[in-house]
Amino acid sequence: MNSLLLMLGSIIIFIIAYATYGAWLAKKWGVDTTRKTPAHEINDGVDYVPANPAILLGHHFASIAGAGPINGPIQAAIFGWVPVYLWIMIGCIFFGSPHDMGSLFVSIRHKGKSIGEVIGETMGTTGKKLFAIFAWLTLLLVVAAFTNIVATTFANTPQAATSSMLFMILAILFGYAVYRKGLDIKIGTVIGVILLFVSVWLGTVFPIKLSVTTWVIILAIYIWIASTAPVWILLQPRDYLNSYLLYAMIIGAVLGIIIYHPTIQLDAVTGFEVNGQYLFPMLFVTVACGAISGFHSLVGSGTTSKQLDNEKDVRLIGYGAMLIEGVLAVIAMITAAYLTQGEFLPKLKEIGPTNVFAEGVGTFMSKFGIPFEVGKTFVALAVSAFALTSLDTATRLGRFIFQEYFEKPDQEKQSPLTNMYVSTTITVIIGAALALGGYAKIWPIFGSANQLLAALALMAVALWLKRQNKSFGMLTIPMVFMLIVTLTALVILIKSNFANANYIMVVFPVLLFILAIVLAIQGYNILIRKDPGKVAGNK
């Protein structure tokens, strides 16, 4: 099979889906371009800040992409390229993109509050509290997995570490120049992108060599600072410039595949059971962000909804960003699938999925003149930069949810746990401690929790749409499917970790399983009611 056909076919299909299904969803849900968004209504200069659509797309895409659509499809390729490719295509169009778009939309209609607040209005305080616990536990796994991935990447590719540190300084200068000194965004973008690639070059000249543990500690300090700083000074500008880094990587990979058009050597289907893992349900939780991700609902209803300038951008940012992520997932799958089956499994175990991707794309880029080592370093930087983006976004979201859980709106004096710095510190310490255990142990549980969170987010959006007398049937099949998949996966993980005496990793899936069952039952009882009910303040 020629990889070029797979890649171009996916891009064409995604464009058609955006123009048809995405537009249909916007019409059915009642996107209103004349309605004032929370970014303008509140505009506190810290979390609620109207953003240019291009900047916000960059932030949202950088936050949701991370290392997920790269690591997931590559690890899932052990089952063969056909199951992975089909799930990426079907998942992105009918599962992930509606999930992301719906989460962003309902958050906007709730003053930029999290999806947990939506559940609070449709399922009551108990449902809100349970969902908040579930989401926070999932975010801890996100922080742990991505901290370890970035720390490992920096330790193995110190050039990327230097480039990333320089890039942080560049992002702060860019944000200050654009938001405080009024620098034109187009001029700032040109200068910023040029300096971004200068940072890449400087990384190859002055690599920072540190251990994985040291990087975990440094990253914990960084995400604490980044998640408490105003969005305009680091989060918005860094994510915006990051998007150009990823776009460049995607374009480089696409050009390399066009020129090289490697033939896929991996078997179409390797088997239902591979290395003790079963295609169902593990394929669907391993691909994770490459098809659908509950983390996206927290980003869309956490940081993105607080920065959306106009509802017309809901489809572009909610539906469109997920499709771009799908293209990245297809490229990641191709980097694994052009290896033979005999080479792939040992290589995956030896160097990990991130380095498989970096070597694969580096090889593709070498076909149009970029030296392999330069290409590999550039790709490693891009992956680590986006994992970093997901890291501090996840920490900020963890802080939001932690604060919301302990907030008492009817009381003037609040608990110390609602303090921004206290909630951030607790989230960072636990996440970093889990990161020291290695991402390989965390990823299966993260994938299951992440996809289960997606099912609950789909349920929340469906409940809200029902209360508004709007169509929600397009969400019920994805919701039920993801519930079945992820609950099954959690049972398998509980059994496996218990057998291996890995009791810490037993506690997480058990808690997630119980919380999900309770929420699913409550949501089902509301969905089957004939009376749609009423949602205050969201007419």
N, C-alpha and C positions, 0 to 999 in steps of 0.2 A: 504494500500500500504506500502511495506517495504522500508524504506529510504535507506537501504544498496544497493538495486538494482538501485535506482536512482543515487546514488553517483558513484558506480563502473561503471555503464553504461555511465555516462557522461565522466568519465576519459578515458574509452576505445574509445569512439567516438571522443574525442578531440585528442587523440594520432593518430588515423587514419586520421583525418582532417589535422593535422600538416604534416604528412608524405606524403599526397597526394595533397590536395588543396593548402597548403602552398608552397610545392615544385613546383607545377604547376604555381603559381603566380610568383615565383622567376624566372622561366624560361621564362614566357611570357613577363615579364617586363625587362628582360635583366640584372639581377644582375651580376656584373663583379668583381670577386675576385682579379683581378690584378690591379684594379683602385685605385689610391691614395685617401684616404678619407680626408675631411676637417680638421679632428683632427691632421693629419700629415702635411697637406699643410700649415695651419695657426699656430697651436700650440703656443698660446699666454700665456700659463701658468695660465690663469684665467678661461676662458670659454671653450676654445679649448684645450683639453688635452686627448690624446689617453688613453683608459682604457681597462684593461683586460676584456674579454667578460663576465666573471662571475660577476665582479664588476659592469659592465655596466647593465647587466641583473637585478642585485639587485637594482641599482638606478632606472632603468626604471620601473620595476615592483612595487617598493615601491612608486614611484611618481604617477603612474597611478591608483594604487589600492586605497590608502587612505581609507576613510570610505564609499566610493560610493558603491562598490559591496556588502557591508554588509547592510548599511541602506536602499538602494534602493529595493532589493528583499524582505526584511522583510516588508517594508511598502506596497509593491505591493501585498503581500500575502493576503491582504484583499479581493482580487478577486478570491482566490483559488490557490492551488499549481500547477495545470496543466498549466494555462496560463503563470505563471511565469517561470516554468521549460522549457516549449517549447520555450519561447522567449529567455531565456538565451542560450539554445543550438543553435537555428537557428541564433540568433543575433551574438553570439561569432564567429561562424564558417564563416558565409557568409557576415556579416555586420562589426562587430567590428575589427576582426583580419585583413581583407584586408584593412580596413580604417587605422589602426595603421601602418601596414607594408608599405602601399603606402605613407603615410605622412612622415615616416622616410626615405624612399627611395628617394622621390623627393627632400627632404631637403638636403640630401647628395649630390645630383646632382646640388644643388644651394649653395654650400659652407657653408652648415649648417644653412642657413637662414630659417626664419619661413615660414609657409605655406602662409602667407600674401605676402611674396616676390614672391612666385610662382604665386599667383593670379595677382600680379603686372605685371609679364611678359606675362601672358596669357590674362588678361582682362584690362590691362592698369593701370595708376596711380589712377584713380578714384576708380576702383575696389579694388585696394590695400588699399587705405585710408579707404574705407567703411568697408572692412573686418577687418582692424586693430581696428577700433572703436568697431565693433561687438565683436571681440575676447577680447578686453580689458574689455568691459562691462561684458562679461561672466566670465573673470578671477576675476573681483571684486566680483561676486557672489560666485565663488569658495572660495576665501579668506574669505568672510563673513560666508558662511555656515560651512566651516571646522574649522574656528576659534571658532565659537560658539560650535560646536560639541566637539572639544578638551577641551575647557574651561569647558563645562558642565561635561565631563567625569572626568576631573581633580578634579572638585568640589565634584562630587559624589563618586569618587574613588581616594582619595588623595594618596594612595599607588602608583598608576600609575604615578601620578605627580612627586613624588620623583624619581622613577625609570627612568622616561624620562629625568629629569634634569641631573642625573648621566650619563645617556647614551650619552648625548651631549658631556660631558667631555671625555668620553671613545672614541667617534668617532674622536674627534680632536687629541687625543693621537695616535690613530690608523693611521690616515692620515699622521701625522708627521713622525711616525716610518716607514711606508711603502714608502712614497714618498720622504722623505728627508733624512732618515737614511738607506734606502735600506733593511729594514727588509723583509725577504721572506714572500710572500703573504700567503702561507700555514701555516707557523708558526704563523704569525700575526692573521690569521683567527681563529685558535684554541684558542689562548690567548684571542682574542677579544670576541668570543662566550662565553667562560667561564666567563669572566668579565661581559658580558651582563647579564647572569643569576644571577651573584652576585648582579648586580644592581637591578634585580627584587626582590631578597631576601631583600636587604637593604630597598627597597621601602615599604615592609610590616612591617619593624621594625621602620622606621622613616617617616611616612606619612606627607605630607605638606598639611595643610588644609587652603584653601583660598576661597573667593567667586568667582562666575562666572565672575563678572565684573573685579575683580582684575586679574584673569587669562587672560581675553581678552587683558588687557593692557600689561601684561607681554609677552604674545604671540606676540602682535604687535611689541614690541621691539625686540623680538627674530627673527621674520621672516625678519625684516629690516636688522639685522646684517647678518643672514644666507644667504640672497639672494644677498648680495653685496660682501661676502667673496669669495675667489678663490674656485673653485669646489673641488680641491684636499684636502682641509683642513677640510671640514665638509660634503658637499653634497655627494661626492663619497663614503667616508668611512662610513658615517652614514647610507646611503641608502643600502650599501652592507651588513653591519652588521644587519640592519633592516630586510633584506630579510631572514636571518636565523631565526629571531624572527617569521616572518610570516610563513616560512616553518615549523617551529616547531609547531606553532599553527594549521596549516592545517593538519600536520601529527597526532597531538594529537586528533584533531576533527575526522579525518578519522578512527583512531584506536578506538576511543570511539564509533563511529557509527557502526563499524564492530562488536565490542563486545556487545554493547547495542542494535544495530539495531532497533531503536524505530519505531513503527508503526505510520504512518502519520494519524493524527486525523482530520486535517483541511479538509474541503470539497474540492473536486477536482475543482469545480467551484462554487463560492458563489453567483454569479449574475453579470449582466452587469452594474448595478448601485449599489454602496455600499457607504453609508455615504455621498451621494451627489456627488460621483466621478464616472465617466464612464470608463469602461474597455478600450474602445477606445475613446480618445487617451492616457488616463492617465497611463495605464499599461506600455506603451513603454517609457514614459518620467520618470516614477517613478523608474523603474528598473535601468535606467540610465547606470552607469559604468559597471553594471553586464552583459551587452550585447553589447553596443556600447557607446562611449563617445567622444565628440568633444575635450574635454580637453586633451585626449591622443594625438591628432594631434599636439597640442601645445607643449606637452612634447617631442614627437618624433622629431619635427622639431625645438625645442627650445634648450633643454639641451642634449638630447640623441645623436642627429646627430652630435653634436660638439665633442663627445667623442668616436664615433665608430671607432674601430681600422681597421676593414676590412669589405667590403660589404658582405662577406659570413655570417656575423652575423645579417644581416637584417631580415632574416626569424626567427631566434631564438628569437631575441629581439622584433621585430615588431609583428610577428604572434604568436610566442610562449608565450610571456608574457600575451597576452590577453586571451589565453586559460587557463593559470594558474589562471587568475582572474575569469574566468568562473567557475572553480572548487570551488573557494572561494564563489562565488555567489550561487552556488548550496548548499553548506554547510550552508550558511546564510539562505537560503529558508527553509532548513530542520529544523533549530533551531526554526523557526516560525511554521512550518507545523506540528511538533510533538505535539504542543499544540492543544487543542480542539478549535473549533471556538468560543465557549462561553467564554473561558479564554483568547484567543488571543487578541481580540480587546481592552478590558479594560486594559490588561497588556501592550500592545503597547502604549496606551495613557498615562498610569501611569509612566512607566520607560523609554520609548523611545526605538528605534530599536537597538542602540548600546548595551544597557543593556540587552535587550532580547537575543541578540547574545551571550553576555558574560555569561549570566546565562545558556543558552542552551549548549554552548560548555563546560562550566564548569561542567555541569551535565554529558555530554558525557565522559569527562576526568575522572570524579569520578569513572567511571565503571572499570578503570584499576588502581585504587589506589591513584590518585592524589586528595587531599582534595578539596572539592567544592570551598571553599573560595580562596584557592591558585590558582586553575584553573581559577576562575572568574577574579581575579586580574591580572593574566598573560594575559588573553585574552583582558581585558580592556587596559592593557599596549600596547599590540600589535596593537590594533585598533587605539589608540591615537597616537602611534609612526608613523603609516602610514598616519594618517590624518595630522600629523605634517610635514611629508615628502611632501605630496601634497601641504601643505600650503606654505612652503618656495619655492618649485618649482614653484607654481603658481605665487608667488610674483616676483620671478626672471623672469618668462616669461612675466609678466605684465610690468616689467621694460624693457625687450627687445623690446616688441611691442610698448610701449610708446616712447622709444628712436627712433625706426625705423620710427615711424609716423612723427616725427619732424626733422629727419635727412635730410640734403640737400647735397648729395654727391659732387655736383659741387661747393660747397662753403667751403672755409677754416674755416671761423668763423661760429660756430654752435649756435643754440639757447640754452639758459640755461636749457630748458626742455629736451635736449638730455643728460644732465648730469646724471650719474648713480644714484647718491644719491638723486637728486631732483625727478626723475621719480619714484624711489622706495618709497620715502616719501609720495608722492601723492597717490600712489596705496595703501600703507599700511593704511593711515589715513581714506580713504573712505571705504576700506574693513572692517576695525575694527569698524567703526561707524555703518555700516550695520549689523555687527555681534551682536551688542548689542540688536537688535530687535528680536533675536531668530531664530534658524535654521528652525523651522516649517513654518514660513512665507516665508523664502527664498528658501527652497528646491524645491517646485513645479516650481518656476521661473527658478532656477538654472538647474533643470532637463530639462526643455523645451529649455532653451538657450543652454545647453550643447549638446542636441541631434540635435538642429538646426545647431550648429557649426559643428557637425559631417557631416551633409548633405552638408554643404558648403565646408568642407575639402574634402569629396568624389568628389565633383564637381571640385575642384582645381586639384586633382590628375588625374581625368578623362581628364580634359583639357590639362594637361601637357602630358599625355600618347598619346592623339590624336595628339598633335603637334610633338611628336616623332615617329608618325606612329606605335604606339604599341596598343595592345588590351586594351580596356577600358570598354567594354560592361558589364563585371562582376561588375562594380561599379554603373551602371545607375539605376538598380532596387533598391538597397539599398538607393541611393541618392534620388530618387523620393519618395519612401516610407517614409523616414525620414522627408522630406520636408512637406508632407501631414500631417503626425502625429503631428509634432511640431508646424506648423502654426495653426492647429486646436486647439492644447492645449493652445497656446498663446491667442487665441481669447477667450477661456473659462476663462482663468486666468484674462484677462483684464476685462471681464464682472463681474467676481466674486469680484475682488479687488475694482472695481469702486462701486459696490453695497454696499460693506462694508466700503466705504469711506477711503480705504487704498491707498491714491493717490500716495505715493512714489513708491509702488509696481505696480502701473499702468504705471508709466513713463517707467520703465525698459522694460516690455514686448512690449509696443507700439514702442519704439525705435528699439528693436530687430526685431519686425515684419516688420517694414518699411525697415530696412537695409537688411534683408533677402530677401524680395520680390525683391528689386532692384538688388541685387547680383544674385539671381536666374534667373531673366529675362536676365541679361547680359550673364551669363554662358550658358543659354539655346541657345541664339542666336549664340554663338560661337560654341557650340557642334554640331549644326545642319548644320553648314557650310561644304561644300564639301572640300574646301581648308584647310588642316590641319595647314597651316601657318608655322612659323619658330620661334624657341626659340634660341636667341643668346647665345653662350657660353655653350650650353648643348648638343653638338653632341655626 
